């Protein structure tokens, strides 16, 4: 029995070694390699973005790294107007510095201001529909943003009132937006540019002018903001698309999705079309460059997303979580492993683990087409018929070097030892 365990352990380690090969690859930098600027100040510049000609995907993804004065360089969208704070190729987002708007002049008239100057109206950027809010600070004001064709579509609006008439009567202070002195509302239609429209809800009587922000996070307002002397900008998030058409019928062959283990995903925006690239489930990184999507080692990143309270084994794009040797049950939940196993049932569990690693299928969910066999039964049947490669995972097939048949042949007799049989 000890000899069987030693052989199984050695082959398992060999399988894990060649399965992990993909996770050690280094992502390339994109079309122009090491000659491209890949950071500016403290901001990384992943492909499809770039500074120099030939280093970015197409127009719109070109950036400018500019030094002004004696400070460090700062990154901007192409024309140098909109500052870039962060880029995520994995999530297809760009965080920008969103400057505030003072909603009124001192006459108290209704005013309109443009937001998004410097963001190309033709794409590829659009205000993220899932993260941004409109926040208005002031007294007895209504603030609306309009987008779409000719900026004629009402997108969002909110009102802030002050129940007293003078700024020294105690209504102001620090706090969250409740509609008194400050209001906020989600922005659910993502356009590259907007018109911010403001108007008084009552006769102008020298009340604070306030400020208007489009931002990707909520924040408490202060009395300084009531007088338009608060922060000049807050971060806002832009989504972007890599192509303004829809995904090909085969989502894995979109030309922009260069990495293995990546796929094409149509934009979920309510107002514009296009697609972007994502890493496949179990992988993370940059899908726009060769080798950019890397295997997530769920066993090293154990969290609520990858629960395991037993023996965790990383596999390409997934992981296996089994009870420690000598116990049985569901190791993915606390206290899910119960009871001692016999030597025979331990060998059986080890055989199931080998089958699970080779097929990347879950034994308790799998049922074969037609015969409704379990994973173990179907595996053994195909092995006997000489058709074992019909069930082996394609990724394992790509990376194996002759070990599959040897491990499959060993797994078969192990699974014949059931419990106390």
N, C-alpha and C positions, 0 to 999 in steps of 0.2 A: 504493500500500500504506500509506503514512504517513497518507493521508486516512482510510482505513478504521480504522486504529488510533485516530486522534484521535476519530472518531465513536463507536467502541465505548467508549473511555474515558469520554467525556462522558456517554453513556447509562448506563454502569455506575455512575458517581458519582450520577446522578439516581436510579437504582433504589435504591442503598444509602441515599440520603437519605430517600426516602419509606418505606423499609423500617424505618429506625431511629426513626420517629416515635413508636412506642409506648414506646420505652425512656426518653423524657424526661418522661413523665407523672409527676406528683407524687401519691403515695398520700394518700388522704383519711384523716382521723383517726377516722372511725366515725360512729355514729348522730347524735351531738350536736355534732360539729364542734369548733370552737375553744373552746367554753365548757367542755369536759371537761378535767379534770386528766390529763395524759399523762406525768407523771413524779413520783416521790416520792423524795427524797434522790438517789441515783445510779441508781435503777431506772426504766427506761422502762415505760410502761403502754400497750401496744397494745390496740386493740379486738380481740376481744370483751370485754376486761376494762375496768373503769372504777371510779371512786370515787363520783361523783355519780349519783343516780337519773336514768335515761335515757341514761347513758353506757356501760352494759355490756349484754351480750346478754340474759342471764336471771339469776335467782338462782343463786348459786354463783360467778359471775364478778365479783361485787362485791368490792371491796377497800377497805381502810382505810389512810389515810396518817396516821400518828400521831407526834407529837413528845413524847418523854418526857425530862424533864430539860433539859439544855442542849445536847445533841447534835443532829445533823441529823434530820429526820423519817425514819421507817422505814415500809416497806410491809408490810401484813399481809393474810392472807385475811380474809374478811368479819367474823368476830367478834373480830378483834384478837389471837388466840392464836398463830397460826403465822406467822412472819416470812417474807416473800417476798424472795429474793435476785436473781432473774432470771426474765423471762418471754420465751418464744419463741412467737410466733404461727405462724411458719413451720414449726416442728417440733412444735407442740402440747405444749409442756412448761413446767413451772414448777419452778424450784429453790427449795427452802425450807431454813431452818435446822433441822436435825434434832438435837434435844437428846439428850445421852447419858443412859443409865440406869445407876445403881449396882445391880448385880444382887442383892445380899444385904444383910440387916441384920446386926448383929453377933452374932446367934444362930446364923447359918449355916443357917437353914431355907430350904426351897424357896420362892421368891417368884414372883409374877406382877405385871407392870407393863403398863400400856396405852401403846401408841405410836400417835400420829396424832390425839390429842384436838385438836379445832379444825378437822379436815378433815371436811367433810360426808360422812356415810356413804352418802348418796343420790347422790353424784357432784357435779360432773363429774370429780373427781380420783381417781387411782389411782397407787400406787407404780409407777414404771417397772420393767418386767420385764427390761429389757435393760441397765440401768446400775448398779443398786444391789446392795450387799452387806451382810450381817450380819457384824459384827466384834465378837468378845468377847475381853476382856483379863482374865486372872486365872489362878488356879492350881486345877487339879483340878475344873473346872467344866464343865457342859454347858448350853448356851444354845439355846433353841428359840424360833421365832416361829410363832404360830398365827393363822390368818385364816379368812375365810368366815363362814358362818352361826354365830352364837354363839361365834365364834373357836375352833372345835373342830377345824379342819383343820390338820395339821402342814404348814408351808410349807418351813421350812429349819431345820437344826440343825447345830451343831458343838461340839467339845470341845477344851479346852485343859488340858494337864497340866503339872505342875512336878515333875521327878524327884527333888527334895530337899524336906525338910520345913520349912526355915526360910527366911525372906526374905533372910537375909544370907549365904546359902551359894553365891552366885555364879550362880544360874540366870537372874536377871533382867538387864535391860539394854535397849539400844535395838536395834531390828531389825524384820525383816518377820515376818509371821505364818506359822509353820511347824507349829503345834500345840503348841509349847512356850511356855507363858505367853501365847499368843495364837492364836486361830483365826479363820478367815473363810470364808464360803460365799455363793454367789450366791442372790438372792431371785428366783425365777422365776414366782411367782404374785402379781400386783399387786392389792392391796386398799387401800382408803383407811385402814384401821386394823388394828392387830395387837395380840395379847397376847404380850409377851416373858416367857418362862418360864425360870427358872434353877434349877439344883439342884447340890448338891455330888456329886462322884463318890467322895469319901472322907469320913471323919469330919472335921468342922470342927476345925482345929488352929491357928487364928489366922493362916491364910494371907491374902495380900492380897485385898481385896474386888474390885478391878478395876472395869471399866466395860464397857458394851455400847453399840455405835453401829450405826445404820442409815445408810449413807452411799453416795454415788454415786462415790466414788473410794477407792482403797486408800491406805494411809499406814503409815509405820513407827510402831511403838508405842515408848513410852518407859517408864522405871521409874516416873515420876510417874503414868502412867495405871494402873499396877498397884495403886496405892493410892487410885484414884478422884479424883485431883487434876489430871488432864489437861484437855484442852479440853472445854468444856461442850457444844459442838455441832460438827457437820460438815455440809456441804451434802448434801442428798438430792434426787433428781429425781422429780417427779410427772408422769405423762402426764395429759392431759385430753381429753375428747370434747366436741363441740359439740352432739350430739344422741344420745339413747340408743336410737334405732332404727337400722335398716340403711339403706344408701344407696338412693336411688331407682334404678329400672332404668336411667335415663339419668343417668350420674354427673355430667354437667355442669350439671344443673338443680337441685341441692340448694340451697334458698333461702339457707342460711348462707354458701355459697361465692360471694361477691359479685363477686370480681374476674374480669375476662376472663383466660383462660389459667389457670383453676383447675378443680379437680375434687373430687369426693367420694371418700373412701377409708374403707372399713370398718376398725374397730379390729382390730389383730392380737392383742389380749390373749387369754390362755387362759381368763380367768375372767369377763369382762364384755363386753357388746355395746355398740354405738354407732358413730358415725362422726365423722370430722374432715375438714378441707379441706386440700388440698395445691395448691401451684403446679405447673403443667404442666412437663414436662421442658424445660429450657432457660430457665426463668424462676425467679425467687426473690422472696421478700418475704412480705407478709401477704395470704393468700387471702380473708380475712374482710371486707376493705374494697374498695370500688370503686377500680380502678387499683392495687391493692396488689401484684400479681405483675408484676415488671419483668423485661424481657429481660436475660439474662446475656450480657455482652460477653465471649465466650470468648477473643477476641483480646487483650483487656486483662488477662484473668485466666489467662494461659497457665500450665498446670501439667500434672501427670501426668493430670489428668482431661480436659484439652483440649489434647492434644499437637499441635503444628504446627511443622514445621521448614522451612516455605516461606512462601508468601504467604497470610496469614490474612485472610479477609473475614467479618465478623460478619453474620449474618442473623437475622430474628426467630425466637427459640427454638432457634437452631442456629448453625453456622458452616461455612465452606468453607475447606479448606486445600489449596492447589495449589502445585506446584513453581514457583519463580520463572521468569520469562520466559526461554526458552532451554533449559530442562531438562524432563525428564519422569520419571515414577515416582510413588511414594507419599510425599507430603510429611508424612504423619502419623508417620513413624518416622525416627530419625536416619539420615542418609546415604541416604534413600530416593529422592532426586532425582538422576538420573544423566544424563549426555550432553547435548549441545547439540541444539536443535531448529532446523529451518529456519523462515524467515518464514511459510511456508504452514502448517506444523504449529503454529506459535504462534498464528496466527489461528484455526485449528481449536480449539485448547484454550480460546481466549477465548470462542468460540461455545458450547462445552460449559459454561463457567462461567456464561454468561448463562442458559442453559437450566436449570442447577442452581439458580440464584438464583430464577428464576421459579417453579419447581416444588417446590423444597426436597426434591428426591429425589436419591439418590446414583447416578450413572451406572453404576458397576461392580456395583451390587446390583439395579437396577431391571429388571424384565421385565414387559411388558404382558400383561394377561389375554387369552387366546385366541390371539393371534398370536405371543406370546413375543418381541415386539420389544424392542430396547434402548431406553433413555430417549431418545437422540437420534433414532432411527428413528421411534419412536412420536410424538414431539414434531413432527417434520417432517410426518408423515402427517396428524396432527390439524390442523396449520396449513393444509395443502393442502385439507382437507375443510371448513375454516371452523369447526372444533370445538375450537379451541385452548384455550378456557376450561375444557374438561373435565379438563385436566391441570394448570392453573395452581393454585398453592397458595391456599387460601381466605384466608389472612392477607394475601397479596399482593393478592388481588382486593379486599379491603376497603380497602386503603390506596392503591391505584393511582388515577391521575387521567388515564387515557388513554394511559399510556406502554407498557402491556403489549403491545399489538399492534405498536407501533413497534419495541420491543426484540425481540420474537419474530420479526418480519419480518427484522430485521438478523441475528439469530442463525442463521437458516436458511442463508444463503449462506456464512457463516463456517464452518459445520460440513461444507461440501462440499469444503473444502481440507484433504485428509488427507495429513499427512507430506509426501512428495516428489511427490504426485500433481500 
